[in-house]
Amino acid sequence: MKKTVLSVSALLLACTSVFAQQQDEKEQLDEVVISDSRHALKRENSGKTVISISSEEIARNQGKTIAEVINTKSGIEILGSRSNAGQNLSYFVRGGNNRQVLILIDGIQVNDPSSIANDFDLRLISLDRIESIEIIKGASSTLYGSGAATAVINITTKKASENDIALTINSSFGTNQSQDDSNYNINDFSNSARIDGTVDKLSYVVGFGHQSTDGLSAVIGEESDPFSRINTNVKVGYKFSNAFEASIYGTLDKFKNDFDNSFPIEDANFQSESEQYRFGVAPKYTYKNGSVTLNAAYTSIDRTFRSSFPSTFEAETIAVDIFNKYNFNNKFYTVVGVNYIDNQTVFTEEQSSSIVDPYVNVVYVSDFGLNVNAGARMNNHSEYGSHFTYNFNPSYRMPFQKGYVKAFASYSTSFIAPSLSQLFGNFGPNPNLEPEENTTLEGGVEVKLSEKFRASAVYFNRDEQNFIDYVVTDFTTFAGEYQNVSQDFTVNGFEFEVATTPIENLTIDANYTFTEKKDVKVLRIPKHKANLNVGYAFTQKTNAAVSYQFTSERLDTNFATFEDVTLESFSLIGANVNHKFSKRLSGFLAVSNIFNSAYTEITGFTTRGTNVRVGFSLNL
């Protein structure tokens, strides 16, 4: 079996990689981005280098996780995405951490008030449900509130088909083994089904998904630690008139995984379960040149850990965002809104905090190339009071050849409200905490020579103030409390991206990131990271792909000795072939870590070796 896999891998390498589905010139010219302004603006009029992950790219990555796909983008390192399926994920964006990344699903903030970082766990959601993803980096609290300090990941789920009824089935299976295992046993299964459609003015989506993964130990050990996930979602929309439409939805996402002891690092029969139920409504009223939108959701979270220190967490979140968008003659685009969030969780007793934030944002698009994106938000928190954030993002575009040259800069502030665990939790709570503050200065240039070449380069400098850290006050018991430390931290870096089609049917996408944090010891964040994807379309039905990822040396701590260790740099190569058998049926074959490279993400924990995955998508 191994020889067969390697021969297929060699064939794929000879063919090249990442096929970007062809679009006509008009569609490329009309490419728009939304997340940095909430208006659908042409990319050339945006003051950011927004990362867009299209439905075509998602389809080409069938069988992967959301974390794996996002981890190929500039400025981003998602630790744990290369390890056991149940491994905790760390979102290192521009040298930050989980609490500095805000995740939206269909326009509404998602989070977990029972966690220390108040973050959303991407392990909960399947890639099969996703239509597209936009990522904006830098401080974005003006538009999106607490946590939008290093990035906003805006996830849009799939909408209903225009047909009366449509059925989509995705299924894939593959191996799940480390570098020391070459048995190629089938241990990873993923299946999903979705029924959707539009009947007159009524639209509906009903979806179900399941993943089951086994065969890999969490720590470097002998006992495997399985992971399983179930996803269900229902959405119903109704278009009452050309001016008014509304939708309601419900989702239930849950996973269960076994995990091992991390101190000392050893095999163990530990298990965790996480479940999130979310119910939401999204009415929208459209009028001449504008619209009023309400996004509201209630989320219930339950987490259970069965280990040497068993624990249970329960939490609830109510999130409401109502905003008015208005377009003044295609020159001024405004957003005026109010964001309300109420978080509750139970420690020894129920604790809660709430946020009420009015905000405004204005975009000016001139006829002579100048564009300005500016705004402000007044954050009002039930515990620490008020906090003001703002952004100023000018850019200037000039026609160049068949495209444009765009220079841009931004100076933006953001805030991270202390979590309920930090304010009222069981370990070192401090109800007098102030919010963390991040200020980001960035500047760059984007060049589009034609539909076949686009490149961008960005420099960023982020300053962290009022950082919340657990400060040990008794070294015999390690007791302490959370405090706003007086030291400021500065992170700076550089991001480069290029997307080109040098010859017909051949596409190349590459990015490089340099990240440096000088003021404090940085664990597990690479200073240098690069991704390369090369794709070729042999026919309209068949394309092949090869991907390369380089991750430089990182510093880590060996908790067996409490000494710092340097993790070696590593390179990973993967490949895949996609083929459309008919209008309704398509399939893929993917091989990851083709050369079975040995590497370490986290000291003492397992990473994946060469693995093969096969799957199909059926549309009826």
C-alpha positions in Angstrom: 0.0 0.0 0.0 2.8 2.4 0.9 4.5 2.0 -2.5 1.2 2.8 -4.2 0.7 5.9 -2.2 4.2 7.1 -2.9 3.8 6.5 -6.6 0.6 8.5 -6.6 2.4 11.2 -4.7 5.2 11.4 -7.2 2.7 11.7 -10.0 0.9 14.5 -8.3 4.2 16.3 -7.6 5.0 16.1 -11.3 1.7 17.7 -12.2 1.6 20.7 -9.9 -0.9 22.2 -7.5 -3.7 24.3 -6.3 -6.1 24.8 -9.1 -7.9 28.1 -9.0 -11.1 27.7 -10.8 -11.2 29.9 -13.9 -13.4 33.0 -13.9 -14.1 35.4 -16.7 -12.5 38.9 -16.8 -15.7 40.7 -15.8 -16.1 38.6 -12.6 -12.5 39.3 -11.7 -12.9 43.0 -12.2 -16.0 43.0 -10.0 -14.2 41.2 -7.1 -15.5 42.7 -3.9 -14.6 42.6 -0.2 -17.0 43.2 2.6 -15.5 42.7 6.1 -13.4 45.8 6.4 -16.3 48.2 5.8 -19.5 46.0 5.8 -20.2 47.4 2.4 -19.5 45.4 -0.8 -16.7 47.5 -2.2 -14.3 46.7 -5.1 -11.1 45.3 -3.8 -9.2 48.3 -5.3 -11.2 50.6 -3.1 -10.5 48.7 0.1 -7.8 50.1 2.4 -6.8 46.6 3.6 -5.4 43.4 2.0 -8.4 41.3 2.8 -8.0 37.5 2.6 -10.8 35.9 0.7 -11.4 32.2 0.8 -13.9 31.4 -1.9 -16.4 28.6 -2.3 -14.2 27.2 -5.1 -11.2 27.1 -2.8 -13.2 25.5 -0.1 -14.5 22.8 -2.5 -10.9 22.1 -3.5 -10.1 21.5 0.2 -12.9 19.0 0.9 -11.9 16.7 3.7 -9.8 19.3 5.5 -10.7 21.3 8.6 -11.3 25.0 8.7 -8.1 25.4 10.8 -6.0 23.7 8.1 -7.4 25.9 5.3 -6.9 29.2 7.3 -3.4 28.1 8.4 -2.2 28.5 4.8 -2.8 32.3 4.8 -0.3 35.1 5.5 0.2 36.3 9.0 -1.5 33.3 10.5 -0.3 30.3 12.5 -2.9 27.9 13.9 -1.1 25.7 16.3 -2.6 22.2 16.6 -4.0 22.0 13.0 -1.3 19.5 12.1 -1.7 17.3 15.2 -4.3 14.9 16.6 -7.8 15.9 15.6 -8.8 16.7 19.2 -5.8 18.9 19.8 -6.6 22.4 21.3 -6.2 25.1 18.7 -4.1 28.3 19.3 -4.8 31.2 16.9 -1.5 33.0 16.5 -2.2 35.9 14.2 0.5 38.6 13.9 2.1 37.4 17.2 -1.2 37.5 19.1 -3.3 34.8 20.8 -6.8 33.4 20.9 -8.4 36.3 22.8 -7.2 38.7 20.2 -9.0 37.0 17.3 -12.8 37.5 16.8 -14.8 35.0 14.9 -18.1 35.8 13.2 -20.6 33.3 11.8 -23.1 34.9 9.4 -22.4 38.3 10.8 -22.7 37.6 14.5 -20.0 37.2 17.1 -19.4 33.7 18.5 -17.5 33.0 21.7 -17.4 30.9 24.8 -17.7 32.9 28.1 -16.7 29.9 30.2 -13.2 29.8 28.7 -10.3 32.0 29.9 -9.8 33.5 26.4 -13.6 33.9 25.7 -12.8 32.5 22.2 -14.7 30.3 19.8 -13.5 26.8 19.1 -13.1 26.1 15.4 -13.1 22.4 16.1 -16.9 22.7 16.5 -17.7 23.5 12.9 -17.3 21.6 9.7 -15.9 23.0 6.5 -18.7 21.4 4.5 -21.1 24.0 6.0 -19.1 27.0 4.8 -19.7 29.0 1.7 -16.8 31.5 2.1 -14.5 33.1 4.6 -13.0 36.6 4.8 -10.2 37.5 7.1 -9.1 41.1 7.9 -6.0 41.5 10.0 -5.2 44.4 12.4 -7.3 46.2 14.9 -11.0 46.2 13.9 -12.8 46.8 17.2 -14.5 49.9 15.6 -16.7 47.7 13.5 -16.7 44.4 15.5 -16.0 45.1 19.2 -14.1 43.2 21.8 -11.4 40.7 20.7 -11.0 42.2 17.2 -7.3 43.0 17.8 -5.2 40.9 15.4 -7.9 39.5 13.1 -11.5 39.1 12.3 -12.5 35.7 10.7 -15.8 36.2 9.0 -17.4 32.9 8.2 -20.4 32.7 5.8 -22.4 29.5 5.8 -24.0 28.0 2.7 -27.3 29.5 1.5 -30.3 27.8 0.0 -30.4 26.6 -3.6 -32.6 28.5 -6.0 -34.2 25.1 -7.0 -37.3 23.8 -5.2 -35.2 21.1 -3.6 -31.6 20.1 -3.8 -29.6 17.4 -2.0 -25.9 17.6 -1.5 -23.9 14.7 0.0 -20.2 14.9 0.8 -18.2 11.9 2.0 -14.5 11.2 2.5 -12.3 8.7 4.3 -8.6 8.3 4.9 -5.7 7.4 7.1 -4.7 9.1 10.3 -1.2 8.2 11.3 2.0 9.6 12.7 5.5 9.6 11.0 6.3 6.3 12.8 3.2 4.5 11.5 3.0 3.1 7.9 0.1 0.7 8.2 -2.3 3.0 6.2 -5.3 1.9 8.1 -8.5 3.8 7.3 -9.3 5.7 10.6 -10.8 9.0 9.5 -14.3 9.3 8.2 -16.3 12.4 7.4 -19.9 12.6 6.0 -22.4 15.4 5.5 -25.8 15.8 3.9 -27.7 19.0 3.2 -31.2 19.5 1.8 -32.1 23.0 0.7 -34.2 25.0 -1.7 -36.4 27.9 -2.4 -40.2 27.6 -2.9 -41.8 30.9 -3.9 -40.7 33.3 -1.2 -39.6 30.6 1.3 -36.0 29.3 1.5 -34.8 26.5 3.7 -31.6 24.6 4.6 -31.4 21.5 6.7 -27.9 20.0 7.2 -26.2 17.2 9.1 -22.6 16.2 9.4 -20.5 13.7 11.2 -16.7 13.1 11.7 -15.0 10.1 13.3 -11.3 10.0 13.7 -9.0 7.5 15.4 -5.6 6.0 15.2 -3.4 8.8 16.6 -2.4 9.4 20.2 -2.5 13.0 21.6 0.9 12.7 23.2 3.7 10.7 21.7 2.5 7.4 23.1 0.9 4.0 22.2 -2.8 4.6 23.1 -4.9 6.2 20.4 -7.2 9.2 21.3 -10.4 9.2 19.1 -12.3 12.3 18.1 -15.9 12.5 16.9 -18.1 15.5 16.0 -21.8 16.0 15.1 -23.1 19.1 13.3 -26.8 19.9 12.7 -28.3 23.1 11.3 -31.7 24.3 10.2 -32.4 27.7 8.6 -35.6 29.1 7.2 -36.0 32.4 5.4 -38.9 34.3 4.0 -38.9 37.2 1.6 -42.0 39.2 2.5 -41.4 41.8 -0.2 -38.6 43.4 -2.2 -37.9 45.5 0.8 -38.1 43.1 3.7 -36.8 39.6 4.4 -36.0 37.6 7.5 -34.5 34.3 8.5 -34.3 32.2 11.6 -31.8 29.4 12.3 -30.7 26.9 14.8 -27.5 24.9 15.1 -26.2 22.2 17.3 -22.4 21.5 17.2 -20.8 19.0 19.5 -17.6 17.0 19.7 -16.0 14.4 22.0 -12.4 13.6 22.2 -10.0 11.6 24.3 -6.8 13.4 25.5 -3.7 12.6 27.5 -1.9 13.9 30.5 0.2 17.0 29.7 2.0 17.1 33.1 3.7 14.7 33.2 3.3 14.0 29.5 2.0 10.4 29.3 -0.9 8.4 27.9 -4.1 8.7 29.9 -7.8 7.8 29.6 -9.0 11.4 29.8 -12.0 12.7 27.8 -13.6 16.0 27.0 -17.0 17.0 25.5 -18.1 20.3 24.1 -21.5 21.3 22.9 -22.9 24.5 21.6 -26.5 25.2 20.7 -27.2 28.5 18.9 -30.5 30.0 17.8 -30.7 33.3 15.9 -32.8 35.6 13.8 -31.7 38.0 11.0 -34.3 40.3 9.6 -33.3 42.9 7.0 -35.1 45.9 5.6 -33.9 47.5 2.4 -34.7 51.0 1.3 -33.4 53.3 -1.4 -29.6 53.5 -1.0 -29.6 51.7 2.3 -30.6 48.9 4.6 -31.3 48.1 8.3 -30.1 44.7 9.5 -30.6 43.0 12.8 -28.4 40.0 13.7 -29.3 38.4 17.0 -28.3 35.1 18.5 -28.6 33.1 21.7 -25.9 30.5 22.4 -25.8 27.8 25.1 -22.4 26.2 25.9 -21.7 23.0 27.9 -18.2 21.6 28.3 -17.1 18.6 30.4 -13.6 17.4 31.2 -13.0 13.9 32.7 -9.5 13.8 34.0 -7.4 13.8 37.2 -9.0 17.3 37.8 -12.6 16.9 36.5 -14.5 20.0 35.7 -17.8 21.2 34.1 -18.6 24.5 32.4 -21.9 26.0 31.5 -22.3 29.4 29.8 -24.8 31.5 27.8 -24.4 34.3 25.4 -26.9 36.8 23.9 -25.4 38.8 21.0 -27.4 41.5 19.2 -26.0 43.8 16.4 -28.4 46.2 14.7 -26.9 48.6 12.1 -28.0 50.9 9.3 -26.0 51.0 6.0 -26.3 53.9 3.6 -24.7 54.7 0.3 -24.4 58.4 -0.6 -24.0 58.5 -4.4 -21.4 55.8 -4.5 -19.0 58.1 -2.7 -19.8 57.9 1.0 -20.7 54.6 2.6 -21.8 54.8 6.2 -22.6 52.2 8.9 -24.2 53.3 12.2 -25.1 50.6 14.7 -25.4 49.3 18.3 -23.8 46.1 19.5 -25.1 44.4 22.7 -23.5 41.3 24.2 -24.4 39.6 27.5 -22.2 36.8 28.8 -23.1 34.4 31.6 -21.4 31.5 33.2 -21.3 29.5 36.4 -18.3 29.3 38.8 -19.2 28.8 42.5 -22.2 31.0 41.5 -23.6 32.5 38.4 -21.6 35.5 37.0 -22.3 37.8 34.1 -21.1 40.9 32.3 -22.6 42.9 29.5 -21.5 45.3 26.7 -23.5 48.0 25.0 -21.5 49.6 22.1 -22.7 52.3 19.7 -20.5 52.7 16.7 -20.1 54.5 13.4 -18.0 53.9 10.3 -17.6 56.0 7.1 -16.0 55.1 3.8 -15.2 57.7 1.2 -14.4 56.6 -2.3 -13.3 59.5 -4.6 -13.1 59.8 -8.4 -9.4 60.7 -8.3 -8.2 57.7 -6.3 -8.3 58.7 -2.7 -10.3 56.4 -0.4 -10.7 56.8 3.4 -12.2 54.3 5.9 -12.7 55.8 9.4 -14.8 55.1 12.4 -15.3 55.1 16.2 -16.9 52.9 18.9 -17.8 53.8 22.5 -17.5 50.6 24.5 -19.7 50.5 27.6 -18.9 47.5 29.9 -20.9 46.6 33.0 -17.7 46.1 35.1 -15.0 48.6 34.0 -17.1 51.4 32.5 -16.4 53.0 29.1 -13.7 52.7 26.6 -13.2 54.5 23.2 -11.7 52.9 20.1 -11.3 54.3 16.6 -9.7 53.7 13.2 -8.3 55.8 10.3 -7.5 54.0 7.1 -6.6 56.1 4.0 -5.6 54.6 0.7 -4.8 55.8 -2.8 -5.2 53.9 -6.0 -3.8 54.7 -9.5 -4.6 53.0 -12.8 -1.6 50.9 -13.9 -1.5 48.8 -17.1 -4.7 46.7 -17.0 -5.1 47.0 -13.2 -4.0 49.4 -10.5 -1.5 50.3 -7.8 -2.9 50.9 -4.4 -1.0 52.4 -1.4 -2.6 52.2 2.0 -2.0 52.9 5.7 -4.0 52.5 8.8 -3.9 53.5 12.5 -6.4 51.6 14.5 -7.1 50.8 18.1 -8.9 47.8 19.6 -9.8 46.4 23.0 -10.1 42.9 24.6 -12.6 42.9 27.5 -11.5 40.7 30.5 -13.2 37.4 30.4 -15.6 36.2 33.1 -12.9 33.7 34.2 -10.5 36.6 34.7 -13.0 38.7 36.5 -14.9 36.2 38.7 -13.4 32.7 38.0 -12.1 30.1 40.5 -8.4 30.8 40.0 -7.1 34.3 40.8 -10.1 36.4 39.8 -9.8 40.2 39.8 -13.1 42.2 39.3 -11.1 45.4 38.9 -9.4 44.5 35.6 -9.3 47.0 32.8 -9.6 46.0 29.1 -6.5 45.2 27.2 -5.6 47.7 24.5 -4.0 47.1 21.1 -2.9 49.8 18.7 -1.9 48.8 15.2 0.0 50.8 12.6 0.3 49.4 9.2 1.2 50.4 5.7 1.6 48.7 2.4 1.0 48.5 -1.3 -1.0 46.3 -3.6 -0.3 45.9 -7.3 -2.6 44.4 -9.8 -1.1 44.3 -13.3 -3.9 42.4 -14.9 -6.3 39.6 -14.2 -3.2 37.3 -14.2 -1.1 39.0 -11.5 -1.7 40.6 -8.1 0.8 41.1 -5.3 0.8 42.9 -2.0 3.3 43.8 0.7 2.3 45.0 4.2 4.3 46.2 7.2 2.6 46.1 10.6 3.5 47.3 14.1 1.2 46.4 17.0 1.5 47.8 20.5 -0.2 45.9 23.5 -1.1 47.8 26.6 -2.8 46.7 29.8 -2.0 43.1 29.0 -3.9 40.8 31.4 -1.7 38.1 32.8 -1.8 35.6 35.7 0.7 36.9 38.3 1.9 34.4 40.9 2.0 35.9 44.3 2.8 32.7 46.3 5.5 30.6 44.7 5.0 27.7 47.1 1.4 27.1 46.0 1.6 29.0 42.7 -1.4 31.1 43.9 -1.9 34.5 42.3 -4.4 36.7 40.5 -5.0 38.2 37.1 -3.6 41.7 36.7 -3.1 44.4 34.1 0.6 44.4 33.8 2.4 47.7 33.4 4.8 46.5 30.6 3.9 47.3 27.0 4.6 44.7 24.3 5.4 45.5 20.7 5.0 43.2 17.7 6.1 44.1 14.2 6.3 42.2 11.0 5.9 42.0 7.3 3.5 40.1 5.0 3.9 39.4 1.3 1.4 37.8 -1.0 1.3 37.0 -4.7 -1.3 35.4 -7.0 -0.5 34.9 -10.6 -1.4 32.9 -13.7 1.8 32.9 -15.7 0.5 30.6 -18.4 -3.0 29.4 -19.3 -4.4 27.0 -16.7 -1.4 27.3 -14.3 -1.9 29.3 -11.1 0.6 30.2 -8.4 -0.3 31.5 -5.0 2.4 32.3 -2.4 2.8 34.2 0.8 5.5 34.9 3.4 5.2 36.3 6.9 7.9 37.7 9.2 6.8 38.2 12.9 8.9 39.5 15.7 8.0 40.2 19.3 11.0 41.5 21.2 9.7 42.6 24.6 8.7 39.1 25.9 9.6 35.5 25.4 7.5 34.1 22.6 6.5 30.4 22.6 5.5 28.4 19.5 5.2 31.3 17.2 7.4 31.1 14.1 9.4 34.2 13.1 9.3 33.1 9.5 6.5 31.2 7.7 5.9 30.7 4.0 3.2 29.0 1.9 3.3 28.1 -1.8 0.5 26.6 -3.9 0.9 25.7 -7.5 -2.1 24.4 -9.6 -2.8 23.2 -13.0 -6.1 22.5 -14.8 -5.5 19.6 -17.3 -9.1 19.9 -18.5 -12.3 21.6 -17.4 -13.0 18.5 -15.4 -9.6 17.6 -13.9 -7.1 19.7 -12.0 -4.1 18.9 -9.8 -2.5 20.7 -6.9 0.8 20.7 -4.9 1.2 22.8 -1.7 4.3 23.6 0.3 4.6 25.1 3.8 7.7 26.2 5.6 7.7 27.0 9.4 10.9 28.3 11.0 12.4 27.5 14.4 10.2 28.3 17.4 10.8 28.4 21.2 8.9 26.0 23.4 9.0 24.9 27.0 9.6 21.3 28.0 7.3 21.0 31.1 9.1 17.8 32.1 12.2 19.8 32.9 10.7 23.4 32.8 13.5 24.3 30.4 13.1 26.1 27.1 13.8 24.2 23.9 14.2 25.2 20.3 11.9 23.4 17.9 13.5 22.7 14.6 12.1 24.3 11.4 10.1 22.0 9.1 8.7 21.8 5.6 5.6 20.0 4.5 4.5 19.1 1.0 1.0 18.0 0.1 -0.9 17.2 -3.2 -4.3 16.6 -4.5 -6.3 15.7 -7.6 -9.9 16.8 -8.2 -12.0 15.4 -11.0 -15.6 16.2 -12.0 -17.1 12.9 -13.3 -20.4 14.6 -14.3 -22.4 17.7 -13.6 -23.5 16.1 -10.3 -20.6 14.0 -9.2 -17.0 15.0 -8.3 -14.2 13.3 -6.4 -10.8 14.0 -5.0 -7.6 12.3 -3.9 -5.3 14.1 -1.4 -2.0 13.2 0.1 -0.5 15.2 3.0 3.1 15.3 4.2 4.2 13.3 1.2 7.7 12.8 2.4 6.7 11.8 5.9 8.7 14.6 7.5 9.2 14.3 11.2 8.5 17.6 13.0 7.2 19.0 16.3 4.3 21.4 16.9 4.2 21.1 20.7 6.9 19.4 22.7 5.8 15.9 23.6 2.7 15.8 21.4 2.1 13.8 18.2 2.0 15.3 14.7 0.7 13.7 11.5 2.9 11.8 9.0 2.0 10.8 5.4 -1.8 10.4 5.1 -4.1 9.7 2.2 -7.7 10.9 1.8 -10.3 10.0 -0.8 -13.8 11.6 -1.1 -16.7 12.6 -3.3 -19.4 15.2 -3.6 -22.8 14.4 -5.0 -25.4 17.0 -6.0 -29.0 15.9 -6.7 
